[in-house]
Amino acid sequence: MILAIIGMFMVSCKSTKPVSKSTEQNSKEMPASEEPAENIPAEQEGPEKDLDNFNTPPLDVTEFRAAWIATVANINWPSKPGLSTEKQKEEALKLLEILEKQNFNAVILQVRPQADALYDSELEPWSYYLTGKSGKAPQPYYDPLEFWIEEAHKRGMELHVWLNPYRAHHTTAKEIGERSIVKTHPELTLELKNGMWWMDPGNKKVQDHSAAVVMDIVKRYDIDGVHFDDYFYPYASYNGKKDFPDEKSWQKYLNSGGKLSKGDWRRQNVNNFVERIADEIKAEKSYVKFGISPFGIWRPGFPKGISGMDQYEELYADAKLWLNKGWIDYFTPQLYWPTKQIGQSFPVLLGWWESENVAGRHLWPGINLALEDKEEHKGEIASQILISRGILQKNAGTVHWNIGPLINNQDLAKSLVTGPYKNGSIVPPSPWLDSESPAKPEWNAQHSDDKIIINWSHDKPDDVFRWVIYYQYEDENWDYKILNSNSRELEVSNTNSQGKKINKVGITAVDRTGNQSSFKAINVR
């Protein structure tokens, strides 16, 4: 059934991405020879053998595997406000260890749930969700974001910061702190019928402030990505189905000679902000990815048969435009519905979004792990991952909402790590950000009676984020292991469970943006 669905909704490959420098160079190189090796350096020259040769690795081991970790309302972390520093760190490490065991390679951590900060900021107050009181720092002091980044990178995982650009106060945060923007700059915020406060996207001071918050993080922290979710203008239900109360900024626009309709003006406010953030991030650190996870439906009827909320008219988010323009580096539509739900079909929507990916950026859908809480949806998540691989081909990836079910649903966790996530993966490269591959590692292989010990080094270890060790047993397909940057040795069994002898080995270095070094296979028999 899965294969049939994949076949129906497969989107043909497009040559839309820029050709990387490493690809151009590799196409001009002569095939690398393979030579016998027994206690000899891998780079030692030897006679060319009639064996397979590769300038690029023999397997595609790339796939983005991320999980959202929500801090608003203490959904995922910390489990409640006011925990000790030691307990907060303990919970964070537990979450990272779960993701590492499940072969994930990225974390999307919410650090600004409501114009506050789960990091040390001079622009906004410490978050209520962290310490139980807005503006109060952790005691004893530590910087949670620094801690998360360091621990994620130790495990070979990217750390993306997730910010809400316009939400000023969430009802679950109880009091409005003295340093909240609601009190310090009331002219920038608006109260909604459900008790939330929202910053006005049409106010330039709001845009400037939120952009400053983003860039403060980009400049000061060693992050891998910046992430926005679907909250631009608020959902209509938040204001009792009444129009968003931005009459002052709307009248100011009209008085200045503005000619757009109110809807187009609101969309322009959001579009300008998205483009601005993309430009400012790249000007500061070109390798930092910018991702957005909009509501999964652009407009009802796109594609035919799709129904649901119209984010273009309700959230004033023209998400298709951002994808078409290539402003964002990875696009994560929230496709939280089961495959067989006709009006919001997962494969139909993903295929349509991919057809709109004319700039050739990453398209990694968001999927809802909580679907498997219901018996009728058992196996749905593994199916959606496989469908995504079929549609997205060599640029596959999935973002999981949220980490909670991986902890609480052991059947789900087991189905992933024994199924589609049985083996590790590295984040796909982004050649429009960085196309320069790291240098090849130097390595050697030493035999013993029952194993081969592979050792390696690199001239520029700071350029390396992960290593991939490829190996092949006689008459078998290639296999691989992915190791983190601090590893320098791997033991591989001389004989596999079928009694086949190891035949060939190779190793690549991987940099922070997913570029792999060139590959050279060595005959170790």
ZAVO-808140 format. One record per residue (C-alpha): residue in three letters; x, y, z. Coordinates in steps of 0.001 Angstrom, whole numbers, plus 500000, padded with zeros to 6 digits. Example, Ala and Ser with C-alpha at 12.3 -4.5 7.8 and 13.67 -1.06 7.14 Angstrom:
BEGIN
   dodo       xx       yy       zz
    ala   512300   495500   507800
    ser   513670   498940   507140
***
This chain:
BEGIN
   dodo       xx       yy       zz
    met   500000   500000   500000
    ile   502832   502388   500939
    leu   504636   501711   497671
    ala   501446   502385   495740
    ile   500969   505708   497481
    ile   504581   506655   496841
    gly   504185   505785   493194
    met   501019   507866   492856
    phe   502511   510977   494421
    met   506162   510770   493366
    val   507423   514086   492121
    ser   510053   513928   489442
    cys   513543   515153   490352
    lys   514369   518753   489478
    ser   517809   520198   488761
    thr   517137   523410   490624
    lys   519973   523511   493127
    pro   523279   525192   492366
    val   526116   522836   491470
    ser   528570   522722   494349
    lys   532258   523403   493926
    ser   533076   519942   495199
    thr   530824   518364   492571
    glu   532487   520357   489812
    gln   535929   519382   491061
    asn   535058   515721   491451
    ser   533774   515533   487886
    lys   537222   516548   486658
    glu   539227   514100   488773
    met   540425   510695   487619
    pro   538865   507759   489491
    ala   540729   507016   492717
    ser   542468   503643   492706
    glu   541909   501043   495376
    glu   544879   499157   496738
    pro   545418   496212   499087
    ala   545880   497335   502667
    glu   547228   495503   505649
    asn   548636   497804   508293
    ile   549306   500425   505614
    pro   548190   504060   505417
    ala   545022   504533   503380
    glu   546668   507242   501268
    gln   549652   505120   500245
    glu   549830   504692   496491
    gly   549446   501181   495145
    pro   548547   499308   491957
    glu   545106   499990   490537
    lys   542703   497088   491057
    asp   539692   496059   488986
    leu   537333   497108   491761
    asp   534602   499724   492122
    asn   535994   503226   492567
    phe   534221   506252   493972
    asn   534985   509938   494126
    thr   531736   510305   496055
    pro   530498   507955   498792
    pro   528869   504685   497703
    leu   525691   505367   499689
    asp   523425   508356   500218
    val   523293   508612   504012
    thr   521643   512032   504185
    glu   518261   512721   505781
    phe   517118   515515   508107
    arg   515628   514061   511296
    ala   514557   516683   513792
    ala   512204   516998   516740
    trp   510577   520113   518144
    ile   511155   520663   521865
    ala   508475   523055   523099
    thr   508964   525238   526162
    val   505664   527168   526022
    ala   503346   525866   528730
    asn   506243   523547   529684
    ile   505050   521095   527034
    asn   508420   519330   526750
    trp   511124   521172   528693
    pro   511555   521999   531473
    ser   508794   519776   532810
    lys   507589   522598   535055
    pro   508665   526148   535949
    gly   511144   526730   538749
    leu   513153   523507   538632
    ser   516704   523655   539928
    thr   519547   524173   537477
    glu   520685   520601   538096
    lys   517204   519204   537363
    gln   516818   521322   534206
    lys   520133   519996   532892
    glu   519188   516439   533828
    glu   515925   516679   531872
    ala   517666   518263   528871
    leu   520267   515491   528732
    lys   517557   512842   528921
    leu   515817   514346   525874
    leu   519058   514564   523909
    glu   519975   510987   524778
    ile   516576   509782   523551
    leu   517079   511573   520226
    glu   520616   510226   519915
    lys   519440   506645   520488
    gln   516683   507166   517912
    asn   519259   508339   515322
    phe   517956   511908   515082
    asn   520401   514571   513913
    ala   518744   517891   514802
    val   516935   519601   517673
    ile   514544   522546   517255
    leu   514429   524161   520690
    gln   511883   526871   521537
    val   513873   529710   523131
    arg   511411   532618   522726
    pro   507852   531432   523395
    gln   506369   534855   524278
    ala   508769   537785   523902
    asp   510897   536278   526628
    ala   514125   534286   526699
    leu   515365   530859   527723
    tyr   518877   532271   527372
    asp   520785   535257   528726
    ser   519332   538295   526938
    glu   519558   542046   527458
    leu   516599   542567   525118
    glu   513919   540441   526803
    pro   513318   538975   530273
    trp   514106   535467   531441
    ser   511148   533200   530726
    tyr   508512   532302   533292
    tyr   508576   528753   531892
    leu   512196   528415   533021
    thr   512258   529823   536539
    gly   508601   530354   537470
    lys   508980   534134   537518
    ser   509402   536392   534498
    gly   512789   538127   534590
    lys   514368   535762   537125
    ala   517627   534070   536078
    pro   518360   530398   536839
    gln   520005   529770   540223
    pro   522756   528763   540336
    tyr   523295   530647   537112
    tyr   523795   528940   533759
    asp   522851   529799   530201
    pro   520396   527086   529034
    leu   520955   527792   525337
    glu   524736   527482   525650
    phe   524207   524198   527494
    trp   521828   522813   524862
    ile   524129   523794   521990
    glu   527198   522208   523556
    glu   525424   518971   524460
    ala   523657   518673   521091
    his   526905   519191   519186
    lys   528656   516560   521327
    arg   526087   514107   520012
    gly   526433   515153   516378
    met   523092   516993   516351
    glu   522354   520437   514959
    leu   520687   522916   517307
    his   518085   525244   515781
    val   516534   528015   517873
    trp   512766   528313   517556
    leu   511286   531774   518116
    asn   507767   533156   517991
    pro   508199   536539   516291
    tyr   504967   538233   517421
    arg   503468   536543   520497
    ala   503882   538897   523482
    his   502186   536934   526276
    his   500685   533456   526544
    thr   497914   532746   529033
    thr   499789   529803   530598
    ala   502537   532184   531794
    lys   500154   533617   534412
    glu   501504   537015   535451
    ile   502788   539631   533034
    gly   506272   540487   534317
    glu   507526   544019   534836
    arg   510035   543634   531971
    ser   507445   542176   529582
    ile   507016   544165   526381
    val   503321   544361   527303
    lys   504300   546722   530141
    thr   507480   548339   528839
    his   506063   549147   525378
    pro   502268   548852   525571
    glu   501941   550785   522304
    leu   503434   547786   520468
    thr   501071   545137   521826
    leu   497387   544283   521524
    glu   495189   542215   523829
    leu   493198   539372   522294
    lys   489867   537999   523465
    asn   491409   534743   524763
    gly   493737   536614   527144
    met   496867   536504   524994
    trp   498796   539600   523957
    trp   500169   539990   520447
    met   502686   542359   518942
    asp   501442   544278   515901
    pro   503230   543000   512747
    gly   502298   546276   510996
    asn   504318   548374   513437
    lys   507895   548992   512298
    lys   509125   549143   515893
    val   507810   545596   516399
    gln   509603   544412   513279
    asp   512813   546089   514413
    his   512594   544601   517895
    ser   511899   541040   516775
    ala   514671   541259   514165
    ala   517066   542497   516850
    val   516172   539505   519047
    val   516887   537070   516216
    met   520186   538677   515309
    asp   521312   538878   518935
    ile   521094   535069   519087
    val   522750   534595   515699
    lys   525692   536794   516686
    arg   526285   535436   520199
    tyr   525514   531726   519952
    asp   526952   528855   517902
    ile   523575   527810   516489
    asp   522888   525888   513287
    gly   519505   527350   512417
    val   516753   529860   513201
    his   513172   528589   513094
    phe   509733   530264   513038
    asp   506486   528314   513327
    asp   502978   529146   512018
    tyr   502169   532072   514326
    phe   502290   535294   512302
    tyr   499016   537163   512616
    pro   497112   535133   515246
    tyr   494499   532484   514513
    ala   491031   534056   514368
    ser   489824   531924   517287
    tyr   492313   533710   519570
    asn   490344   536909   519159
    gly   486857   535421   519311
    lys   486644   535374   515475
    lys   486896   539177   515516
    asp   489293   541038   513229
    phe   492801   541617   514544
    pro   492753   544996   516386
    asp   495469   546785   514396
    glu   493378   549805   513366
    lys   496032   552342   514402
    ser   498814   550912   512249
    trp   496363   550340   509390
    gln   495230   553972   509469
    lys   498837   555122   509639
    tyr   499523   553151   506478
    leu   496525   554654   504696
    asn   497438   558161   505812
    ser   500906   557692   504344
    gly   499336   557048   500929
    gly   499145   553263   501076
    lys   496985   551678   498368
    leu   496932   547976   499308
    ser   493869   546251   500711
    lys   494075   545446   504412
    gly   494736   541751   503681
    asp   497500   542506   501169
    trp   499023   545059   503552
    arg   499122   542508   506357
    arg   500708   539913   504071
    gln   503253   542474   502925
    asn   504170   543165   506569
    val   504892   539472   507111
    asn   506615   538989   503745
    asn   508935   541938   504350
    phe   509825   540617   507784
    val   510571   537094   506516
    glu   512792   538414   503727
    arg   514528   540781   506139
    ile   515352   537997   508606
    ala   516686   535797   505801
    asp   518961   538581   504549
    glu   520217   539622   507976
    ile   521058   536055   509042
    lys   523058   535426   505880
    ala   524895   538733   506183
    glu   526052   537765   509684
    lys   526631   533990   509385
    ser   526009   532610   505923
    tyr   525948   528991   507091
    val   523089   529408   509607
    lys   519896   527961   508158
    phe   516583   529787   508282
    gly   513509   527561   508508
    ile   509769   528125   508789
    ser   507022   525620   509590
    pro   503779   527185   508309
    phe   500317   525702   508566
    gly   500207   522748   506168
    ile   497572   524149   503768
    trp   498384   527261   501761
    arg   494804   527776   500574
    pro   491808   525428   500223
    gly   491741   523897   496752
    phe   495535   523907   496382
    pro   495847   521217   495204
    lys   492426   520107   494063
    gly   490389   518362   496751
    ile   492230   519909   499699
    ser   490083   521670   502301
    gly   490769   523402   505590
    met   491819   526695   507133
    asp   493032   529389   504727
    gln   496298   530648   506227
    tyr   496656   533178   503402
    glu   493474   534936   504597
    glu   493514   534139   508339
    leu   497202   534254   509330
    tyr   498144   536554   506433
    ala   501006   534159   505696
    asp   501806   533738   501999
    ala   503938   530672   502685
    lys   503984   529622   499026
    leu   505688   532904   498137
    trp   508491   532322   500670
    leu   509113   528886   499197
    asn   508935   530114   495584
    lys   511372   532954   496314
    gly   513871   530742   498118
    trp   514031   533115   501099
    ile   514156   530227   503529
    asp   516623   527354   503611
    tyr   514252   524669   504835
    phe   510487   524664   504585
    thr   508486   522530   507021
    pro   504734   522624   506340
    gln   502843   521210   509302
    leu   501220   518155   507703
    tyr   499743   516753   510887
    trp   496982   514652   509315
    pro   496878   510906   508622
    thr   497571   509647   505136
    lys   494013   508501   504470
    gln   492349   511785   505515
    ile   491198   512838   502051
    gly   490638   516565   502597
    gln   494099   516976   504129
    ser   495935   514059   502525
    phe   499567   513911   503649
    pro   501040   512654   500335
    val   498878   514955   498207
    leu   499872   518034   500207
    leu   503554   517092   500347
    gly   503597   516472   496600
    trp   502012   519863   495979
    trp   504470   521715   498221
    glu   507343   519953   496465
    ser   505982   521084   493089
    glu   506175   524668   494423
    asn   509789   524242   495533
    val   511077   525916   492367
    ala   514087   527461   494135
    gly   515342   524025   495152
    arg   515483   524539   498899
    his   515011   521860   501534
    leu   511419   520662   501994
    trp   511110   518683   505214
    pro   507488   518154   506331
    gly   506366   518391   509932
    ile   504495   515286   511092
    asn   502415   514648   514201
    leu   503763   511837   516384
    ala   500627   511952   518543
    leu   498658   510359   515688
    glu   499833   506975   516930
    asp   498076   507428   520247
    lys   495032   506065   518426
    glu   494905   502412   517488
    glu   493637   503122   513973
    his   496794   505131   513218
    lys   499392   502580   514328
    gly   502271   502571   511840
    glu   501270   505967   510427
    ile   504534   507741   511301
    ala   506805   505161   509693
    ser   504549   505244   506621
    gln   504749   509035   506374
    ile   508551   508933   506633
    leu   508688   506399   503798
    ile   506255   508420   501691
    ser   508390   511506   502270
    arg   511480   509640   501089
    gly   509677   508603   497950
    ile   508491   512108   497116
    leu   511568   514043   498195
    gln   514125   511575   496836
    lys   517713   512508   497750
    asn   516698   515576   499760
    ala   514590   513752   502324
    gly   513843   514809   505850
    thr   511121   515022   508476
    val   510498   517183   511542
    his   508558   515556   514376
    trp   505955   517292   516539
    asn   506940   516848   519262
    ile   509476   514893   521305
    gly   506863   513914   523910
    pro   505443   510812   522170
    leu   508970   509446   521664
    ile   509221   509331   525454
    asn   505710   508191   526298
    asn   504922   505784   523452
    gln   507466   502974   523504
    asp   505821   501171   520588
    leu   506248   504262   518429
    ala   509870   504744   519494
    lys   510658   501097   518746
    ser   508927   501227   515351
    leu   511205   504083   514290
    val   514543   502817   515557
    thr   513916   499319   514192
    gly   512349   500697   511005
    pro   513109   503846   509007
    tyr   515606   505195   511565
    lys   517493   501948   512115
    asn   520678   503508   510775
    gly   522049   506973   511398
    ser   522026   509837   508908
    ile   523707   513175   508338
    val   521912   516417   507578
    pro   521708   517000   503792
    pro   524062   519698   502509
    ser   522821   523161   501538
    pro   525000   524076   498529
    trp   523493   527577   498229
    leu   524942   528256   501710
    asp   528245   526410   501481
    ser   529500   524152   498700
    glu   533102   523669   499803
    ser   533802   520140   501013
    pro   536258   519461   503827
    ala   539572   517782   503067
    lys   539765   514002   503128
    pro   540791   512449   506442
    glu   544003   510455   506667
    trp   543478   506971   507979
    asn   544803   503441   508229
    ala   543400   499996   508894
    gln   545060   497365   511089
    his   544129   493698   511082
    ser   543757   491345   514009
    asp   542326   487842   514028
    asp   538706   488878   514368
    lys   538522   492596   513625
    ile   539887   495546   511734
    ile   540820   498651   513701
    ile   540399   501865   511711
    asn   542185   505009   512910
    trp   542002   508453   511343
    ser   543062   512072   511695
    his   542411   515369   509958
    asp   544548   518410   509193
    lys   541700   520740   510182
    pro   539672   518973   512892
    asp   537668   522134   513606
    asp   536184   521822   510097
    val   534683   518414   510927
    phe   531289   517864   512545
    arg   530891   514120   511898
    trp   532641   511161   510263
    val   531104   508470   508063
    ile   532876   505099   507907
    tyr   531772   502971   504962
    tyr   532547   499253   504797
    gln   531619   496315   502602
    tyr   531696   492566   503142
    glu   532318   490269   500182
    asp   529273   489861   497907
    glu   527314   492261   500154
    asn   526121   495841   499744
    trp   527966   498699   501374
    asp   527127   499573   504987
    tyr   528186   502472   507199
    lys   528518   503948   510669
    ile   528286   507638   511567
    leu   530480   508904   514389
    asn   530765   512261   516097
    ser   533630   514690   515659
    asn   535603   513582   518742
    ser   535890   509957   517510
    arg   539173   508771   516000
    glu   538875   504983   515989
    leu   536407   502260   515027
    glu   536571   498493   515310
    val   534815   496522   512573
    ser   534361   492760   512669
    asn   536461   490829   510154
    thr   533496   488558   509450
    asn   529783   489345   509430
    ser   526950   487177   510732
    gln   526749   485367   507368
    gly   530426   484444   507537
    lys   531425   486916   504808
    lys   534864   488522   505071
    ile   535238   492287   505085
    asn   536297   493516   501681
    lys   536562   497298   501438
    val   536586   500307   503749
    gly   536428   504085   503239
    ile   535889   507182   505377
    thr   534639   510728   504822
    ala   534705   513888   506894
    val   531467   515892   507155
    asp   531373   519631   507914
    arg   528770   521713   509780
    thr   526628   522243   506677
    gly   526571   518589   505593
    asn   529288   518635   502927
    gln   531216   515370   502744
    ser   534844   515052   501726
    ser   535764   513024   498673
    phe   535805   509260   499169
    lys   538417   506602   498495
    ala   537761   502915   499016
    ile   540575   500613   500173
    asn   540713   496842   499687
    val   541464   495490   503172
    arg   541445   491767   502397
***
